[in-house]
Amino acid sequence: MGWATDARDALREGRSVKVRPLGGSMRGRIESGQLVTISPVKAGDARVGDVVFVRWHEGFLLHLVKDVRDGEVLIGNNVGKINGWIAKTAVMGKVVAVED
């Protein structure tokens, strides 16, 4: 998981990072291999519609915030799947730019 490891490491250091995530779960919003910039975010700053980088089980995902409630965010992909509720502290970063 090279791009996710790069993102994780940079965000833990408080730095923004440019990565090329792979996969089709965000197609229509972020295409596989497209260059995205992810910046650190405070846990409480995730808003509905944000694309966020999160810790998910044993790995990491770049997914949409579908809903927010006290201490948690609901994440899902851009093609209709809902993954579930996670603690806001699992949100490590937010996509701030998508480039062609």
N, C-alpha and C positions, 0 to 999 in steps of 0.2 A: 504494500500500500504506500508507494513512494510519495504521491502528492499529498495524501492525508497525513503522513508522518512529517513532511515538510511544513504543512499548515499547523499541525499540532505544536511542533517545536517552536515555530516563530510566534504563535499566539501565546504560548506559555511565557515567552520572553517579552511579551507586550508589543511585538512588532507586527505590522501588516505584512502580508505575503501574497505573491502572485503564483497561482498554481493552475494546472490544466487537469481538472477532475475528469475521470472516465466513467462512463455508464450512461444509461438512458432514462433514469428515473426523473430527471429534471428537464427532459427534452421539451422544446417549445419555449423554455425560459433560459436554460443553459444547455448547450449541446455538448456531447462528449468530446473532450479535448479542447474546448474553448477556454481562453485565458480569463481567469477571474481573480479579482483582488478581494482578499478577506482581511478584515481589520478586527482587532480585539473589541469585545463588547462587554459591558457590565451585565451581569446575570439578569437584572431587572429591566434591561433596555430592549429586550426582544419584543417586537410588535407583530400583530397579524399581518401576513404578507411578506415579511422579511425572509430572505434566504439565509439560513444560519448553518454554521459548522458546529456539530454537536458530538459529544461522546454518546455512543449507542451500543449497549452491551459490551462486547469485546473490541469494538472498533469505532469508526467515526463515519458520520453521514453529512452530506450537504443537502438540506431539506428545507421545506417551507414551514413557517409558523402558521398553523391553521387556527389556533385559539390560544388564549392566555387566561390563566386563573391564578389565584394566590399560590405563589411558589412553584408553578409548573407551566410548561408550554406543551401544546399538542403539535406534533410534527407529522408531516406527510410529504409525499413527493408531488410532482407537478402533473402526474398522469392519473390521479385519483386515489392512490393508496394512502391510508392513514396508518402511521406506525404506532402511535400511542403517546401517552403523557410522559414527559420527562421533567426532572427537576430543573429549574432555571439555572442552577449552578452547572448543569451539563452543557449549557450553551457557551462555546468558547469564542466564537467569532461570527461576524456578519458580512455577507457579500456586499461590497460597496461599489464594485464596477465589474462589468462583463464586456470583454473586447472581442472583436472578430478575429 
